[in-house]
């Protein structure tokens, strides 16, 4: 979130410049689009952004389970380890 706010990201693909976000299995891409849409032309305050994240995004264990199901269903493949 800080990267998107600081760099004024306009499209989700720009987030790939932050540690290659969204370039693996594809699970996070819809979340990245929602984040960029929320940031818009005038980013929310850190407190507003935190509240929005808590309301819109699953807990980390739920997120991990969703990613696992995404990969298991053949919709994506995580990058291979170096």
PyMOL Python script that loads the backbone (N, CA, C, O; Angstrom):
from pymol import cmd

cmd.read_pdbstr("""\
ATOM      1  N   UNK A   1       0.807  -1.171   0.000  1.00  0.00           N
ATOM      2  CA  UNK A   1       0.000   0.000   0.000  1.00  0.00           C
ATOM      3  C   UNK A   1       0.864   1.255   0.000  1.00  0.00           C
ATOM      4  O   UNK A   1       0.579   2.226  -0.700  1.00  0.00           O
ATOM      5  N   UNK A   2       1.909   1.213   0.786  1.00  0.00           N
ATOM      6  CA  UNK A   2       2.783   2.386   0.821  1.00  0.00           C
ATOM      7  C   UNK A   2       3.417   2.643  -0.537  1.00  0.00           C
ATOM      8  O   UNK A   2       3.541   3.792  -0.960  1.00  0.00           O
ATOM      9  N   UNK A   3       3.820   1.575  -1.222  1.00  0.00           N
ATOM     10  CA  UNK A   3       4.418   1.747  -2.545  1.00  0.00           C
ATOM     11  C   UNK A   3       3.428   2.440  -3.476  1.00  0.00           C
ATOM     12  O   UNK A   3       3.786   3.388  -4.175  1.00  0.00           O
ATOM     13  N   UNK A   4       2.189   1.967  -3.484  1.00  0.00           N
ATOM     14  CA  UNK A   4       1.157   2.556  -4.354  1.00  0.00           C
ATOM     15  C   UNK A   4       0.918   4.019  -3.999  1.00  0.00           C
ATOM     16  O   UNK A   4       0.740   4.860  -4.880  1.00  0.00           O
ATOM     17  N   UNK A   5       0.914   4.311  -2.712  1.00  0.00           N
ATOM     18  CA  UNK A   5       0.668   5.688  -2.261  1.00  0.00           C
ATOM     19  C   UNK A   5       1.844   6.595  -2.601  1.00  0.00           C
ATOM     20  O   UNK A   5       1.650   7.682  -3.146  1.00  0.00           O
ATOM     21  N   UNK A   6       3.036   6.168  -2.290  1.00  0.00           N
ATOM     22  CA  UNK A   6       4.229   6.998  -2.490  1.00  0.00           C
ATOM     23  C   UNK A   6       4.516   7.223  -3.970  1.00  0.00           C
ATOM     24  O   UNK A   6       4.872   8.329  -4.375  1.00  0.00           O
ATOM     25  N   UNK A   7       4.360   6.175  -4.778  1.00  0.00           N
ATOM     26  CA  UNK A   7       4.690   6.265  -6.203  1.00  0.00           C
ATOM     27  C   UNK A   7       3.507   6.658  -7.079  1.00  0.00           C
ATOM     28  O   UNK A   7       3.623   6.716  -8.303  1.00  0.00           O
ATOM     29  N   UNK A   8       2.369   6.927  -6.444  1.00  0.00           N
ATOM     30  CA  UNK A   8       1.159   7.360  -7.175  1.00  0.00           C
ATOM     31  C   UNK A   8       0.852   6.413  -8.335  1.00  0.00           C
ATOM     32  O   UNK A   8       0.693   6.837  -9.480  1.00  0.00           O
ATOM     33  N   UNK A   9       0.775   5.150  -8.017  1.00  0.00           N
ATOM     34  CA  UNK A   9       0.503   4.111  -9.008  1.00  0.00           C
ATOM     35  C   UNK A   9      -0.856   4.363  -9.651  1.00  0.00           C
ATOM     36  O   UNK A   9      -1.837   4.617  -8.954  1.00  0.00           O
ATOM     37  N   UNK A  10      -0.915   4.294 -10.969  1.00  0.00           N
ATOM     38  CA  UNK A  10      -2.151   4.552 -11.719  1.00  0.00           C
ATOM     39  C   UNK A  10      -2.799   3.279 -12.252  1.00  0.00           C
ATOM     40  O   UNK A  10      -4.018   3.223 -12.412  1.00  0.00           O
ATOM     41  N   UNK A  11      -1.987   2.251 -12.528  1.00  0.00           N
ATOM     42  CA  UNK A  11      -2.505   0.968 -13.007  1.00  0.00           C
ATOM     43  C   UNK A  11      -1.839  -0.153 -12.209  1.00  0.00           C
ATOM     44  O   UNK A  11      -0.688  -0.039 -11.787  1.00  0.00           O
ATOM     45  N   UNK A  12      -2.588  -1.232 -12.014  1.00  0.00           N
ATOM     46  CA  UNK A  12      -2.107  -2.323 -11.165  1.00  0.00           C
ATOM     47  C   UNK A  12      -0.773  -2.901 -11.627  1.00  0.00           C
ATOM     48  O   UNK A  12       0.033  -3.320 -10.797  1.00  0.00           O
ATOM     49  N   UNK A  13      -0.529  -2.932 -12.924  1.00  0.00           N
ATOM     50  CA  UNK A  13       0.721  -3.523 -13.418  1.00  0.00           C
ATOM     51  C   UNK A  13       1.954  -2.771 -12.922  1.00  0.00           C
ATOM     52  O   UNK A  13       3.047  -3.335 -12.894  1.00  0.00           O
ATOM     53  N   UNK A  14       1.794  -1.510 -12.532  1.00  0.00           N
ATOM     54  CA  UNK A  14       2.929  -0.759 -11.992  1.00  0.00           C
ATOM     55  C   UNK A  14       3.403  -1.339 -10.664  1.00  0.00           C
ATOM     56  O   UNK A  14       4.550  -1.125 -10.270  1.00  0.00           O
ATOM     57  N   UNK A  15       2.536  -2.067  -9.974  1.00  0.00           N
ATOM     58  CA  UNK A  15       2.926  -2.661  -8.701  1.00  0.00           C
ATOM     59  C   UNK A  15       3.968  -3.757  -8.875  1.00  0.00           C
ATOM     60  O   UNK A  15       4.615  -4.149  -7.904  1.00  0.00           O
ATOM     61  N   UNK A  16       4.141  -4.256 -10.093  1.00  0.00           N
ATOM     62  CA  UNK A  16       5.166  -5.274 -10.332  1.00  0.00           C
ATOM     63  C   UNK A  16       6.561  -4.713 -10.073  1.00  0.00           C
ATOM     64  O   UNK A  16       7.506  -5.473  -9.864  1.00  0.00           O
ATOM     65  N   UNK A  17       6.693  -3.402 -10.086  1.00  0.00           N
ATOM     66  CA  UNK A  17       7.978  -2.763  -9.796  1.00  0.00           C
ATOM     67  C   UNK A  17       8.331  -2.872  -8.315  1.00  0.00           C
ATOM     68  O   UNK A  17       9.465  -2.597  -7.921  1.00  0.00           O
ATOM     69  N   UNK A  18       7.364  -3.273  -7.499  1.00  0.00           N
ATOM     70  CA  UNK A  18       7.585  -3.458  -6.063  1.00  0.00           C
ATOM     71  C   UNK A  18       7.746  -4.951  -5.799  1.00  0.00           C
ATOM     72  O   UNK A  18       6.758  -5.655  -5.591  1.00  0.00           O
ATOM     73  N   UNK A  19       8.949  -5.422  -5.805  1.00  0.00           N
ATOM     74  CA  UNK A  19       9.295  -6.813  -5.530  1.00  0.00           C
ATOM     75  C   UNK A  19       8.528  -7.792  -6.417  1.00  0.00           C
ATOM     76  O   UNK A  19       8.155  -8.877  -5.971  1.00  0.00           O
ATOM     77  N   UNK A  20       8.294  -7.409  -7.670  1.00  0.00           N
ATOM     78  CA  UNK A  20       7.645  -8.262  -8.677  1.00  0.00           C
ATOM     79  C   UNK A  20       6.222  -8.671  -8.304  1.00  0.00           C
ATOM     80  O   UNK A  20       5.771  -9.753  -8.680  1.00  0.00           O
ATOM     81  N   UNK A  21       5.527  -7.831  -7.584  1.00  0.00           N
ATOM     82  CA  UNK A  21       4.145  -8.134  -7.182  1.00  0.00           C
ATOM     83  C   UNK A  21       3.289  -8.453  -8.396  1.00  0.00           C
ATOM     84  O   UNK A  21       3.365  -7.774  -9.420  1.00  0.00           O
ATOM     85  N   UNK A  22       2.475  -9.492  -8.270  1.00  0.00           N
ATOM     86  CA  UNK A  22       1.532  -9.849  -9.322  1.00  0.00           C
ATOM     87  C   UNK A  22       2.109 -10.577 -10.511  1.00  0.00           C
ATOM     88  O   UNK A  22       1.411 -10.773 -11.506  1.00  0.00           O
ATOM     89  N   UNK A  23       3.359 -10.984 -10.441  1.00  0.00           N
ATOM     90  CA  UNK A  23       3.979 -11.633 -11.602  1.00  0.00           C
ATOM     91  C   UNK A  23       4.054 -13.145 -11.461  1.00  0.00           C
ATOM     92  O   UNK A  23       4.610 -13.822 -12.326  1.00  0.00           O
ATOM     93  N   UNK A  24       3.504 -13.678 -10.386  1.00  0.00           N
ATOM     94  CA  UNK A  24       3.564 -15.126 -10.162  1.00  0.00           C
ATOM     95  C   UNK A  24       2.321 -15.831 -10.662  1.00  0.00           C
ATOM     96  O   UNK A  24       2.067 -15.874 -11.865  1.00  0.00           O
ATOM     97  N   UNK A  25       1.547 -16.382  -9.745  1.00  0.00           N
ATOM     98  CA  UNK A  25       0.402 -17.221 -10.107  1.00  0.00           C
ATOM     99  C   UNK A  25      -0.826 -16.419 -10.521  1.00  0.00           C
ATOM    100  O   UNK A  25      -1.758 -16.983 -11.093  1.00  0.00           O
ATOM    101  N   UNK A  26      -0.848 -15.124 -10.247  1.00  0.00           N
ATOM    102  CA  UNK A  26      -1.976 -14.291 -10.657  1.00  0.00           C
ATOM    103  C   UNK A  26      -3.050 -14.123  -9.606  1.00  0.00           C
ATOM    104  O   UNK A  26      -3.989 -13.355  -9.813  1.00  0.00           O
ATOM    105  N   UNK A  27      -2.943 -14.813  -8.491  1.00  0.00           N
ATOM    106  CA  UNK A  27      -3.959 -14.755  -7.447  1.00  0.00           C
ATOM    107  C   UNK A  27      -4.180 -13.332  -6.929  1.00  0.00           C
ATOM    108  O   UNK A  27      -5.320 -12.957  -6.655  1.00  0.00           O
ATOM    109  N   UNK A  28      -3.159 -12.562  -6.792  1.00  0.00           N
ATOM    110  CA  UNK A  28      -3.280 -11.240  -6.171  1.00  0.00           C
ATOM    111  C   UNK A  28      -3.690 -10.133  -7.143  1.00  0.00           C
ATOM    112  O   UNK A  28      -3.920  -9.004  -6.711  1.00  0.00           O
ATOM    113  N   UNK A  29      -3.784 -10.418  -8.416  1.00  0.00           N
ATOM    114  CA  UNK A  29      -4.023  -9.348  -9.391  1.00  0.00           C
ATOM    115  C   UNK A  29      -5.336  -8.613  -9.184  1.00  0.00           C
ATOM    116  O   UNK A  29      -5.375  -7.391  -9.326  1.00  0.00           O
ATOM    117  N   UNK A  30      -6.413  -9.316  -8.853  1.00  0.00           N
ATOM    118  CA  UNK A  30      -7.684  -8.616  -8.634  1.00  0.00           C
ATOM    119  C   UNK A  30      -7.593  -7.718  -7.404  1.00  0.00           C
ATOM    120  O   UNK A  30      -8.160  -6.625  -7.388  1.00  0.00           O
ATOM    121  N   UNK A  31      -6.883  -8.176  -6.375  1.00  0.00           N
ATOM    122  CA  UNK A  31      -6.692  -7.353  -5.181  1.00  0.00           C
ATOM    123  C   UNK A  31      -5.861  -6.115  -5.516  1.00  0.00           C
ATOM    124  O   UNK A  31      -6.122  -5.027  -5.002  1.00  0.00           O
ATOM    125  N   UNK A  32      -4.871  -6.284  -6.371  1.00  0.00           N
ATOM    126  CA  UNK A  32      -4.038  -5.147  -6.772  1.00  0.00           C
ATOM    127  C   UNK A  32      -4.863  -4.119  -7.542  1.00  0.00           C
ATOM    128  O   UNK A  32      -4.687  -2.915  -7.357  1.00  0.00           O
ATOM    129  N   UNK A  33      -5.759  -4.590  -8.403  1.00  0.00           N
ATOM    130  CA  UNK A  33      -6.620  -3.656  -9.152  1.00  0.00           C
ATOM    131  C   UNK A  33      -7.534  -2.887  -8.207  1.00  0.00           C
ATOM    132  O   UNK A  33      -7.714  -1.678  -8.357  1.00  0.00           O
ATOM    133  N   UNK A  34      -8.118  -3.594  -7.223  1.00  0.00           N
ATOM    134  CA  UNK A  34      -8.990  -2.911  -6.253  1.00  0.00           C
ATOM    135  C   UNK A  34      -8.212  -1.864  -5.473  1.00  0.00           C
ATOM    136  O   UNK A  34      -8.719  -0.769  -5.227  1.00  0.00           O
ATOM    137  N   UNK A  35      -6.999  -2.186  -5.087  1.00  0.00           N
ATOM    138  CA  UNK A  35      -6.173  -1.244  -4.339  1.00  0.00           C
ATOM    139  C   UNK A  35      -5.881   0.002  -5.163  1.00  0.00           C
ATOM    140  O   UNK A  35      -6.027   1.119  -4.667  1.00  0.00           O
ATOM    141  N   UNK A  36      -5.475  -0.174  -6.400  1.00  0.00           N
ATOM    142  CA  UNK A  36      -5.167   0.969  -7.264  1.00  0.00           C
ATOM    143  C   UNK A  36      -6.421   1.806  -7.490  1.00  0.00           C
ATOM    144  O   UNK A  36      -6.358   3.035  -7.469  1.00  0.00           O
ATOM    145  N   UNK A  37      -7.558   1.151  -7.704  1.00  0.00           N
ATOM    146  CA  UNK A  37      -8.816   1.892  -7.868  1.00  0.00           C
ATOM    147  C   UNK A  37      -9.134   2.705  -6.621  1.00  0.00           C
ATOM    148  O   UNK A  37      -9.587   3.846  -6.723  1.00  0.00           O
ATOM    149  N   UNK A  38      -8.903   2.129  -5.447  1.00  0.00           N
ATOM    150  CA  UNK A  38      -9.196   2.821  -4.183  1.00  0.00           C
ATOM    151  C   UNK A  38      -8.269   4.013  -3.982  1.00  0.00           C
ATOM    152  O   UNK A  38      -8.685   5.046  -3.457  1.00  0.00           O
ATOM    153  N   UNK A  39      -7.029   3.872  -4.396  1.00  0.00           N
ATOM    154  CA  UNK A  39      -6.070   4.960  -4.211  1.00  0.00           C
ATOM    155  C   UNK A  39      -6.478   6.166  -5.053  1.00  0.00           C
ATOM    156  O   UNK A  39      -6.349   7.304  -4.604  1.00  0.00           O
ATOM    157  N   UNK A  40      -6.964   5.930  -6.261  1.00  0.00           N
ATOM    158  CA  UNK A  40      -7.473   6.998  -7.110  1.00  0.00           C
ATOM    159  C   UNK A  40      -6.544   8.184  -7.255  1.00  0.00           C
ATOM    160  O   UNK A  40      -5.330   8.065  -7.090  1.00  0.00           O
ATOM    161  N   UNK A  41      -7.126   9.324  -7.564  1.00  0.00           N
ATOM    162  CA  UNK A  41      -6.346  10.547  -7.759  1.00  0.00           C
ATOM    163  C   UNK A  41      -5.903  11.174  -6.448  1.00  0.00           C
ATOM    164  O   UNK A  41      -4.879  11.854  -6.400  1.00  0.00           O
ATOM    165  N   UNK A  42      -6.663  10.950  -5.391  1.00  0.00           N
ATOM    166  CA  UNK A  42      -6.282  11.506  -4.088  1.00  0.00           C
ATOM    167  C   UNK A  42      -6.263  10.366  -3.077  1.00  0.00           C
ATOM    168  O   UNK A  42      -7.313   9.954  -2.585  1.00  0.00           O
ATOM    169  N   UNK A  43      -5.080   9.860  -2.767  1.00  0.00           N
ATOM    170  CA  UNK A  43      -4.963   8.736  -1.846  1.00  0.00           C
ATOM    171  C   UNK A  43      -5.613   9.037  -0.498  1.00  0.00           C
ATOM    172  O   UNK A  43      -5.538  10.164  -0.008  1.00  0.00           O
ATOM    173  N   UNK A  44      -6.253   8.027   0.104  1.00  0.00           N
ATOM    174  CA  UNK A  44      -6.857   8.215   1.421  1.00  0.00           C
ATOM    175  C   UNK A  44      -5.782   8.363   2.487  1.00  0.00           C
ATOM    176  O   UNK A  44      -4.616   8.037   2.264  1.00  0.00           O
ATOM    177  N   UNK A  45      -6.189   8.855   3.636  1.00  0.00           N
ATOM    178  CA  UNK A  45      -5.252   8.962   4.753  1.00  0.00           C
ATOM    179  C   UNK A  45      -4.854   7.551   5.180  1.00  0.00           C
ATOM    180  O   UNK A  45      -5.570   6.594   4.885  1.00  0.00           O
ATOM    181  N   UNK A  46      -3.732   7.412   5.865  1.00  0.00           N
ATOM    182  CA  UNK A  46      -3.323   6.078   6.327  1.00  0.00           C
ATOM    183  C   UNK A  46      -4.402   5.393   7.172  1.00  0.00           C
ATOM    184  O   UNK A  46      -4.613   4.188   7.039  1.00  0.00           O
ATOM    185  N   UNK A  47      -5.088   6.150   8.041  1.00  0.00           N
ATOM    186  CA  UNK A  47      -6.140   5.554   8.868  1.00  0.00           C
ATOM    187  C   UNK A  47      -7.318   5.079   8.023  1.00  0.00           C
ATOM    188  O   UNK A  47      -7.840   3.986   8.243  1.00  0.00           O
ATOM    189  N   UNK A  48      -7.743   5.900   7.050  1.00  0.00           N
ATOM    190  CA  UNK A  48      -8.842   5.507   6.165  1.00  0.00           C
ATOM    191  C   UNK A  48      -8.465   4.276   5.349  1.00  0.00           C
ATOM    192  O   UNK A  48      -9.281   3.375   5.155  1.00  0.00           O
ATOM    193  N   UNK A  49      -7.235   4.248   4.878  1.00  0.00           N
ATOM    194  CA  UNK A  49      -6.770   3.111   4.094  1.00  0.00           C
ATOM    195  C   UNK A  49      -6.749   1.849   4.948  1.00  0.00           C
ATOM    196  O   UNK A  49      -7.151   0.782   4.485  1.00  0.00           O
ATOM    197  N   UNK A  50      -6.289   1.961   6.177  1.00  0.00           N
ATOM    198  CA  UNK A  50      -6.247   0.800   7.071  1.00  0.00           C
ATOM    199  C   UNK A  50      -7.650   0.262   7.324  1.00  0.00           C
ATOM    200  O   UNK A  50      -7.860  -0.951   7.287  1.00  0.00           O
ATOM    201  N   UNK A  51      -8.614   1.145   7.579  1.00  0.00           N
ATOM    202  CA  UNK A  51     -10.002   0.711   7.786  1.00  0.00           C
ATOM    203  C   UNK A  51     -10.541  -0.001   6.548  1.00  0.00           C
ATOM    204  O   UNK A  51     -11.180  -1.048   6.652  1.00  0.00           O
ATOM    205  N   UNK A  52     -10.277   0.578   5.377  1.00  0.00           N
ATOM    206  CA  UNK A  52     -10.739  -0.011   4.124  1.00  0.00           C
ATOM    207  C   UNK A  52     -10.137  -1.402   3.929  1.00  0.00           C
ATOM    208  O   UNK A  52     -10.840  -2.336   3.545  1.00  0.00           O
ATOM    209  N   UNK A  53      -8.846  -1.538   4.190  1.00  0.00           N
ATOM    210  CA  UNK A  53      -8.184  -2.838   4.047  1.00  0.00           C
ATOM    211  C   UNK A  53      -8.798  -3.878   4.981  1.00  0.00           C
ATOM    212  O   UNK A  53      -9.017  -5.021   4.580  1.00  0.00           O
ATOM    213  N   UNK A  54      -9.074  -3.486   6.219  1.00  0.00           N
ATOM    214  CA  UNK A  54      -9.665  -4.410   7.183  1.00  0.00           C
ATOM    215  C   UNK A  54     -11.059  -4.851   6.752  1.00  0.00           C
ATOM    216  O   UNK A  54     -11.460  -5.986   7.010  1.00  0.00           O
ATOM    217  N   UNK A  55     -11.800  -3.956   6.094  1.00  0.00           N
ATOM    218  CA  UNK A  55     -13.155  -4.282   5.637  1.00  0.00           C
ATOM    219  C   UNK A  55     -13.146  -5.101   4.345  1.00  0.00           C
ATOM    220  O   UNK A  55     -13.981  -5.989   4.175  1.00  0.00           O
ATOM    221  N   UNK A  56     -12.225  -4.817   3.447  1.00  0.00           N
ATOM    222  CA  UNK A  56     -12.240  -5.394   2.101  1.00  0.00           C
ATOM    223  C   UNK A  56     -11.414  -6.655   1.909  1.00  0.00           C
ATOM    224  O   UNK A  56     -11.718  -7.460   1.028  1.00  0.00           O
ATOM    225  N   UNK A  57     -10.393  -6.841   2.703  1.00  0.00           N
ATOM    226  CA  UNK A  57      -9.471  -7.941   2.454  1.00  0.00           C
ATOM    227  C   UNK A  57      -9.569  -9.004   3.534  1.00  0.00           C
ATOM    228  O   UNK A  57      -9.813  -8.693   4.700  1.00  0.00           O
ATOM    229  N   UNK A  58      -9.377 -10.271   3.142  1.00  0.00           N
ATOM    230  CA  UNK A  58      -9.446 -11.369   4.113  1.00  0.00           C
ATOM    231  C   UNK A  58      -8.226 -11.366   5.033  1.00  0.00           C
ATOM    232  O   UNK A  58      -7.212 -10.726   4.754  1.00  0.00           O
ATOM    233  N   UNK A  59      -8.355 -12.088   6.120  1.00  0.00           N
ATOM    234  CA  UNK A  59      -7.219 -12.286   7.014  1.00  0.00           C
ATOM    235  C   UNK A  59      -6.158 -13.084   6.257  1.00  0.00           C
ATOM    236  O   UNK A  59      -6.468 -13.743   5.264  1.00  0.00           O
ATOM    237  N   UNK A  60      -4.924 -13.027   6.716  1.00  0.00           N
ATOM    238  CA  UNK A  60      -3.825 -13.657   5.971  1.00  0.00           C
ATOM    239  C   UNK A  60      -4.032 -15.155   5.766  1.00  0.00           C
ATOM    240  O   UNK A  60      -3.694 -15.677   4.703  1.00  0.00           O
ATOM    241  N   UNK A  61      -4.580 -15.861   6.759  1.00  0.00           N
ATOM    242  CA  UNK A  61      -4.786 -17.301   6.585  1.00  0.00           C
ATOM    243  C   UNK A  61      -5.866 -17.578   5.536  1.00  0.00           C
ATOM    244  O   UNK A  61      -5.751 -18.547   4.785  1.00  0.00           O
ATOM    245  N   UNK A  62      -6.911 -16.747   5.470  1.00  0.00           N
ATOM    246  CA  UNK A  62      -7.950 -16.901   4.449  1.00  0.00           C
ATOM    247  C   UNK A  62      -7.381 -16.583   3.066  1.00  0.00           C
ATOM    248  O   UNK A  62      -7.693 -17.258   2.085  1.00  0.00           O
ATOM    249  N   UNK A  63      -6.555 -15.560   3.002  1.00  0.00           N
ATOM    250  CA  UNK A  63      -5.929 -15.177   1.736  1.00  0.00           C
ATOM    251  C   UNK A  63      -5.047 -16.318   1.231  1.00  0.00           C
ATOM    252  O   UNK A  63      -5.092 -16.673   0.052  1.00  0.00           O
ATOM    253  N   UNK A  64      -4.249 -16.886   2.128  1.00  0.00           N
ATOM    254  CA  UNK A  64      -3.353 -17.987   1.755  1.00  0.00           C
ATOM    255  C   UNK A  64      -4.149 -19.200   1.270  1.00  0.00           C
ATOM    256  O   UNK A  64      -3.748 -19.863   0.314  1.00  0.00           O
ATOM    257  N   UNK A  65      -5.269 -19.491   1.923  1.00  0.00           N
ATOM    258  CA  UNK A  65      -6.103 -20.620   1.505  1.00  0.00           C
ATOM    259  C   UNK A  65      -6.712 -20.365   0.126  1.00  0.00           C
ATOM    260  O   UNK A  65      -6.770 -21.273  -0.702  1.00  0.00           O
ATOM    261  N   UNK A  66      -7.159 -19.148  -0.120  1.00  0.00           N
ATOM    262  CA  UNK A  66      -7.702 -18.798  -1.430  1.00  0.00           C
ATOM    263  C   UNK A  66      -6.661 -18.944  -2.523  1.00  0.00           C
ATOM    264  O   UNK A  66      -6.961 -19.431  -3.613  1.00  0.00           O
ATOM    265  N   UNK A  67      -5.442 -18.523  -2.234  1.00  0.00           N
ATOM    266  CA  UNK A  67      -4.345 -18.652  -3.209  1.00  0.00           C
ATOM    267  C   UNK A  67      -4.048 -20.115  -3.484  1.00  0.00           C
ATOM    268  O   UNK A  67      -3.835 -20.517  -4.627  1.00  0.00           O
ATOM    269  N   UNK A  68      -4.038 -20.902  -2.421  1.00  0.00           N
ATOM    270  CA  UNK A  68      -3.782 -22.334  -2.556  1.00  0.00           C
ATOM    271  C   UNK A  68      -4.843 -22.985  -3.456  1.00  0.00           C
ATOM    272  O   UNK A  68      -4.509 -23.799  -4.317  1.00  0.00           O
ATOM    273  N   UNK A  69      -6.099 -22.633  -3.261  1.00  0.00           N
ATOM    274  CA  UNK A  69      -7.183 -23.174  -4.088  1.00  0.00           C
ATOM    275  C   UNK A  69      -7.062 -22.695  -5.536  1.00  0.00           C
ATOM    276  O   UNK A  69      -7.315 -23.457  -6.469  1.00  0.00           O
ATOM    277  N   UNK A  70      -6.679 -21.443  -5.718  1.00  0.00           N
ATOM    278  CA  UNK A  70      -6.481 -20.871  -7.053  1.00  0.00           C
ATOM    279  C   UNK A  70      -5.441 -21.685  -7.825  1.00  0.00           C
ATOM    280  O   UNK A  70      -5.652 -22.034  -8.986  1.00  0.00           O
ATOM    281  N   UNK A  71      -4.344 -21.976  -7.183  1.00  0.00           N
ATOM    282  CA  UNK A  71      -3.260 -22.740  -7.815  1.00  0.00           C
ATOM    283  C   UNK A  71      -3.695 -24.187  -8.056  1.00  0.00           C
ATOM    284  O   UNK A  71      -3.436 -24.747  -9.122  1.00  0.00           O
ATOM    285  N   UNK A  72      -4.358 -24.791  -7.062  1.00  0.00           N
ATOM    286  CA  UNK A  72      -4.792 -26.185  -7.187  1.00  0.00           C
ATOM    287  C   UNK A  72      -5.802 -26.376  -8.318  1.00  0.00           C
ATOM    288  O   UNK A  72      -5.860 -27.443  -8.928  1.00  0.00           O
ATOM    289  N   UNK A  73      -6.595 -25.344  -8.595  1.00  0.00           N
ATOM    290  CA  UNK A  73      -7.603 -25.455  -9.654  1.00  0.00           C
ATOM    291  C   UNK A  73      -7.013 -25.224 -11.044  1.00  0.00           C
ATOM    292  O   UNK A  73      -7.729 -25.266 -12.044  1.00  0.00           O
ATOM    293  N   UNK A  74      -5.704 -24.982 -11.099  1.00  0.00           N
ATOM    294  CA  UNK A  74      -5.033 -24.819 -12.386  1.00  0.00           C
ATOM    295  C   UNK A  74      -5.102 -23.420 -12.962  1.00  0.00           C
ATOM    296  O   UNK A  74      -4.772 -23.218 -14.130  1.00  0.00           O
ATOM    297  N   UNK A  75      -5.525 -22.451 -12.165  1.00  0.00           N
ATOM    298  CA  UNK A  75      -5.654 -21.073 -12.659  1.00  0.00           C
ATOM    299  C   UNK A  75      -4.350 -20.289 -12.568  1.00  0.00           C
ATOM    300  O   UNK A  75      -4.265 -19.165 -13.062  1.00  0.00           O
ATOM    301  N   UNK A  76      -3.359 -20.862 -11.954  1.00  0.00           N
ATOM    302  CA  UNK A  76      -2.083 -20.165 -11.840  1.00  0.00           C
ATOM    303  C   UNK A  76      -1.013 -21.104 -11.336  1.00  0.00           C
ATOM    304  O   UNK A  76      -1.301 -22.187 -10.828  1.00  0.00           O
ATOM    305  N   UNK A  77       0.212 -20.678 -11.482  1.00  0.00           N
ATOM    306  CA  UNK A  77       1.335 -21.475 -11.012  1.00  0.00           C
ATOM    307  C   UNK A  77       2.328 -20.528 -10.366  1.00  0.00           C
ATOM    308  O   UNK A  77       2.744 -19.547 -10.984  1.00  0.00           O
ATOM    309  N   UNK A  78       2.714 -20.810  -9.127  1.00  0.00           N
ATOM    310  CA  UNK A  78       3.680 -19.925  -8.478  1.00  0.00           C
ATOM    311  C   UNK A  78       5.021 -19.982  -9.191  1.00  0.00           C
ATOM    312  O   UNK A  78       5.351 -20.987  -9.821  1.00  0.00           O
ATOM    313  N   UNK A  79       5.793 -18.913  -9.096  1.00  0.00           N
ATOM    314  CA  UNK A  79       7.113 -18.927  -9.729  1.00  0.00           C
ATOM    315  C   UNK A  79       7.993 -19.995  -9.094  1.00  0.00           C
ATOM    316  O   UNK A  79       7.857 -20.299  -7.909  1.00  0.00           O
ATOM    317  N   UNK A  80       8.879 -20.551  -9.876  1.00  0.00           N
ATOM    318  CA  UNK A  80       9.791 -21.557  -9.340  1.00  0.00           C
ATOM    319  C   UNK A  80      10.818 -20.892  -8.443  1.00  0.00           C
ATOM    320  O   UNK A  80      11.173 -19.728  -8.631  1.00  0.00           O
ATOM    321  N   UNK A  81      11.282 -21.642  -7.476  1.00  0.00           N
ATOM    322  CA  UNK A  81      12.282 -21.120  -6.539  1.00  0.00           C
ATOM    323  C   UNK A  81      13.623 -20.985  -7.235  1.00  0.00           C
ATOM    324  O   UNK A  81      13.955 -21.778  -8.116  1.00  0.00           O
ATOM    325  N   UNK A  82      14.400 -19.972  -6.837  1.00  0.00           N
ATOM    326  CA  UNK A  82      15.728 -19.788  -7.460  1.00  0.00           C
ATOM    327  C   UNK A  82      16.692 -20.882  -7.097  1.00  0.00           C
ATOM    328  O   UNK A  82      17.840 -20.865  -7.540  1.00  0.00           O
TER     329      UNK A  82
END
""", "prot")
cmd.dss("prot")
cmd.show_as("cartoon", "prot")
cmd.util.cbc("prot")
cmd.orient("prot")
